[in-house]
Amino acid sequence: MPAVYSMLVSLLDAAGHASSSLRFIRDSPETVWALASLSLFIDTFVYMLTVSMLPEILQDTMGAPESANGVVTAMFGVGAVLGCFVSGILSDRIRERRGLQMLSSLIYSVSGIVFYFARHYYQILLFRLIDGIASGVACTLLYASIGDVYPANLLAFKVAIVYFCNNIAYTIGPICGQRLFDLAGVKGPAALVIALGLLKLVALFVFSNDSLAIRRAVRSRAYVSAADDSTFTKSHESVASMSIPRLLMQPPVIISTLSIVTSIGIQCMLEGLVPLHLVDKLNHDQDNGITFVILGLVFTIMVPIVGKATDSLIEWRGEAMRYYAMMFGAVTTVCSVLLMALANSYAVMMVGYAFFAVADVCMFIPAQSAYGDFVNGANTDSMARGYSISVFAWALGAISLPPIGTALYSQFGFSRP
């Protein structure tokens, strides 16, 4: 009996220790940061997993015209805009992040089920619309959660690490998707989409507390530690929230929104135009994707560097350095695109494209972190609304600029011999 009793006591102690450890993990800001990185990885991976095979499905299997590809892409953008604004407004109003993020996980799985059984064009449209809604909700709340749990910190490096995971998914997603499609048809990638949605759901349920609860705990600790300081008079409670129109009237928000529209729009535009330009001017038609591998590698390397540098510059010289970084990115973007246009060899073209990647990151990372930094600095309950604007800016740039660029290229660019 003593041996059995000792064993039971040991088991109870181990269970208590495990429970205490899990509680520490669930209440940690670093856990929210890690799950946000996982969430954006899954979001981008799901999109890129299916993007490479859709032309084959639409044209070869369903007999849809090539114009149908653009409509499918637009449906994703419509879903993303719908998801970001609804989740941003609702999340700030009901003071809930985790539950809505778990809902977005289920929506991913629902989109995978629709894709699994897709046999007609309208089902592909429905799949992309549902996927876009899940993406809009997930992206809005993952960035808002990071801003929640780091109220006293600059966010550029935090955002950069999350975006680093996005770049990895962007690079490997099409390769994995095409392999699965070759092995099992549509059902292979669709099953993986369903599984990834469930994986994210379980991860959020088991390992994370709601970021707003963690925010209250973090700010309460900061308030208590500063309570004896006679100069500490600012309340640790947030003031009333700002509406989306009022947020858009704030200079940091409107400038960052324009920066994101420009950077993402030009990036998406060049993704379509660079392959055409390589063939038209340089007769380089045996690329095998190496051009975008180079772009992805530069993004992956530079994102954390630019994030850390942005925070350091702002701490050193103040908020104005954020806008100088964006201006540097804008000027460098113009110079890099000119270099690409004037290039007479593939090597020079790739140098220009690599410089563009650096410039693009210098515009995007300071802008994406500005929403959270502004909301925390203003001490207002509008984090999700702020990041719904950033997701809308992303969707607007990705949808609007590529068609304009393609039309201009067709009118004034090079013609294929």
Summary of the structure (lengths in Angstrom):
residues: 417
radius of gyration: 23.2
end to end distance: 90.0
largest distance: 90.0
contacts: 1473
relative contact order: 0.14
helix: 84%
strand: 0%
